[in-house]
Amino acid sequence: MSFDTLLGRVEWWNDPDRIPDEFPEKADELLSKIEPPALEVGCGKGRILARLPDGVGVDVSNVALKTLKDRGILNDVIQAEARFLPFRNGTFRTAYTYEVLMHIQEIDETVREMKRVASRVIAVENTKVKDRFLKVEHDWPNLGIQLIENL
């Protein structure tokens, strides 16, 4: 099942006009820690990526990429799976996610891939919630990333 098919069950995701006005909680803390060049893995509709003029984004979702284009977000954005990032080793100083890893079953491969392309990895995650579709649980302390908990 594709990510867009899975998200077809989530009404707000498929509405390109439904982008929360408020900046996500913990996003300012995340932005203060990012050193360019930066890669956002799972950039979604671009709420954070839009604040990084030189940032690069990847997302697996066609809906997300179309929404970014429609919103006029001019960052470089590439469709790719998080566990197969199409960049050379060490391309970025920072790779980051915002509430993305909690939805990924192949988290070890994804984190390893992020570490391959960036010298540091930062993730904002709600570590207390299981993904309601995938029912994924992760061993957060042993991932070897800088974690900002968003509870």
N, C-alpha and C positions, 0 to 999 in steps of 0.2 A: 504494500500500500504506500503510495507516495505521501510525502509530507503535506502537500496541498489537499489531497483527498482526506487525510486525517484531520486537517484544519477545517475542512468543509463542515465538520460538526460544530465548529466554534463560530457562532454568528458574527461576533465583532471582528474576527480576523478577515473575513471576506468582504467587509464593508470598507472600501478604500477611503471613505470620508471619516471613518471612525478612528481617529488618532487622538489619544488623550491630550488635553491641553496642558495638564500639569507635567512638569519634568519628572521623570521617575525618581522615586525615593532612592537615595544612595548614589544617584548618578553624578552629583557634584563631587562626591568623595572619589568616585571612580575617575572622573576627568582630571582631578588634581594629581592622580598617580600615573597617568599615561604619559609616556615619553615617545615622541614621534621619531621615526615613522611608525604608525600604528595600524593594526588590522583588527577590525571587529568581526568576530565569527558569530554568525547568526544575527545579521544587522537588522532583520525585520523591516519595519516601515521607516527606519532611519532616525528615530528620535534622538539617539546619542550620536550616531555617525554624522548627522547634519551639523553638529557643533564642532566637528574636527575637519577643517577645510582640506587638510592633506591626508585624511584618513582613508583607508581602503576597506571595503566591506565585502563579505561573502555571505550568501544565504542560499539554501537549497530550494526555497520557495519561489515559484514563478509569480505568485500573487504579490509577494514582498517586492520583488524586483520591478514589477510593473508599477506598484504604488510609489516606489522611490522615484522612478522616472516621471510619473505623473505629478509628483510633488515638486519636481524641479531640483531634486538633490543631485548635485553634479559630481559627487565623489565617484571614484572608480569603484564599481560594484560588479562582482563576478558571481555567477551561479556555480556553486560547488558544494559538495558534502564536506562537513567539518573534518572528517577523518581522512580526506584526500585533498588537502589544500594545494592549489596549483602555483606554488611559489618556491623559490630556491631557499636553501638553508640560510638562516640568519637574515632574511630580507627585512625584517621589522625589529624594532627595539621592544615594542610591546604588542602582544596579542591579548585581546580581552573579549569577554562575553558579559551579557547582562541577562540573567535568568534564562540561559540557554542550556547549559550543561545538565540541568535537572531533567531535561526532556530527552536526553541522548542515551540510548542503550549502550553504545560503544564508547563510553566515556574515556577509558584508558587509551584507546587509539586516538581519540580526538585530542586529549591533552598532550599526548606524545607528539602529535602532528603540530599542535600549536607551539610546543617547545622547540620543535625542529625549525620553524620559520621565524621565531622571535626569541630574544634573550630573556624575556620575562613574560609570564602569563598571569593575568588578573581576571578574576571572575566574581561577579556579584550574583549570589545565589540565595534562595530561601532553602536552607538546608534541612528544614523541618517538614517540608511538604513533599509528598510523592507526586510524580506526574500522574494526573488523573486518567490519562489514556494508557500510558505505558507501564504504570505501576513500578517505576524504577526507583531503587534505593542505591545510594553511592556511599563509599567510604571516604568522605570529604577530607579528613585530616591527612590521608595518605596519598593524595594526588600530587603533592609537591608544587602547588600553585599558591599565589597570594589570593586569599579568599576574603571577600567583604560580605559579611552575612547581612541579608535583607530579610528580617523576620516580620 
